Amino acid sequence: MARVQAEESDTATLYDRLGGAAGIRRIVDGAVAAHMDNPLIAHRFQPYADRPERVEEIKQHTCDFFAAGSGGPDTYTGRSMAEAHRGMAIEAAEYDAAADDILGTMKTLNHDAEIRAEVGRILESLKTEIIHA
């Protein structure tokens, strides 16, 4: 039985291991809340605090991107990361703070170290598309 479970987890997509759409939504909700409180990046998110429809739009785009990039069933049709962040002049420290919020949220949600490391590698691969964009 344990061997079958191990084989199933080896073939499960990251999307599945994150809990599918609902699991990704929990990560995104937690990460955005952390971003709003993070002194390094809060200034980028606080202007939307009184615009819940805009926050929801950002969350939905993030969920869609995250789901598609982790092996989910849907195709992401939004803008590229470089395009979405163009002109924002995001510094490396800000990007790292946002990534730390995501990984910290995942830890709070009890995702194991292996899954967090996998997401961390994906986040690192996106960094050059986003900083100083």
N, C-alpha and C positions, 0 to 999 in steps of 0.2 A: 504494500500500500504506500509506504513512504517513497519508494522508487517511482511509482506512478505520479505522485504529487510533485516530486522533484522534476520529473520530465515535463509535466504540465506547466510548472512555473518557468522552466527553461524556454518553453515555446510561447508563453504569454507575452503579448506586446507590453511595452512600457505603459501604454494607455490602460490596458487591463490591470496591470500591477498598481497603477495609481488609483484605481477604483472607477474607471470609465469617466463619463461626462460628469457624474455627480461628485466623484473624487477630485477631479480637476477643478470643478467649481469651488469646492471647499478650499483648495489650495489658493486659488485666485482671490477668493473673498478674504482669506486670512492675510495673504500677501499685500493686497491693496490696503487693508486696515493697518498693517505694519508700516507700509510706505507713508501713510498719512501721519504716523507718529514718529517716523525716523527723522531725526534732526538734520541729517545730511541731504535728504531728498523730499522732505515734507513740502518744501516750497513749490515743488513741481506738481503736487497733488492737491494741496490745500485750496487753490483757486476753484476746484471742482466740488468742494465740500457742500456748497449750497446748490449744486446742480446734479441731483441724484440721477437724472436721466443720462447725463454725460458720463458719470461714474459707471453706470450700468452698461453703457455702450463700450467703454474701455474694457470693462470686465468681460463682456461677451466676445469682443475681438481677441482678447488674450486667451480666453477659454478655447475659442475656435482654433487659434494658432497652436496652442499647446496640445490640443487633441489631435490635430492633423500631424503635428511633428512627432507625436509619440506613438503613432500607429493606429489612431482612431479611424472610424469608418468614413468620416467625411473629409472632403478636400477643402483646404483653406483657400479662400478667394480674396482675402484682404490684401492690403499693401505689404510690400516687403518690409523687413525691419529697418533697413536703411531709409526707405521712403517714409515710413511712419514716424521716424525720429529725426528727419532732416531739419536742419536749422535750430535744433534744440541745444546744441553745444553741450552735450552730456559729457561729463568728465569721467575718467576711469574709476575714481573713488565713488562717484554716484552710482555707476553701473554695479560696482562691487557691493555697495550698500543694498541695492535693489535685489541682487542675486542672493545676498545673505538673508534678506527678508523672506524670499521664496523658500530657501533651504531651511530656514528657521521655522517657517510655518509648516513645512513638511515634517520636520522633526516633532513639532507639537502635535501633529496629526498622526504620529506614530509610524511614519514611513521609515523603513529600515535604512541603515547606512549605505547599503549597496544601491538602492533606488535613488537615494539622495545624491550619491556620487555620480550616478548616470545622468541625472538631471543637471548636476553641477557641470559636467562635461559639455552638455548641450548649451547651457548658459554661457560657458566660456567660449564656445564656438561662435556664438552670436555677438560677442563683445565688439569685435572690430566693425561690425555693421552698424553699431549703435553709438559708440562713443564718438564725440566730435561730429556727429552727423548733422 
